[in-house]
Amino acid sequence: MTKVYFVRHAEPNYNNHDDLTRELTEKGLRDREKVTEFLADKEIDVVMSSPFKRAYDTVKHFADSCGETILVVDDFRERKIDNVWIPDFNSFCERQWQDFDYKLADGESLREVQTRNIAALEQVLAQYPDKNVAIGGHGTAISMVLNYYDPAFDYGEYNKVRRLMPFVAELDFEGQKCIGAKVYDLNAVSG
């Protein structure tokens, strides 16, 4: 069995509007320790991350603690919303969940995000069978992976996790088939 632990980044600095370089807040930096504590006994074989700083830095504390190198996978990045900051993010999110093909002029649809993330995940499953993999990622991207394997993970479920920073989605696979998924709020549980 292959276990994949998607780690949603800790609290970012929303004053930095650049997706690639948005760093963690002081709270986010402290909360990385919750990720390290959660993953400590999971016998992680491979650590990967989105190229976005907030995701990378969230799993870096764990990777450093066990001497792992982080493999950056561009396709695990968060969706591109547009080239401008969206002030009414809630309405935008709801509209995207109502129509997986909806996107702004310079952005990605949820379907595109899902297709990109699933393709990257399937490569991981093929390359690391029967391993335990931790992947630093993002709330919407991880939600689209969960939705792919369980369509009941809808906008309502997304709303339950979208403010959780960090959270972990554990997915269990036999080959390429997902046989189970759980979401952990790292602010509520440990280990």
Disulfide bonds with the S-S distance in Angstrom:
none
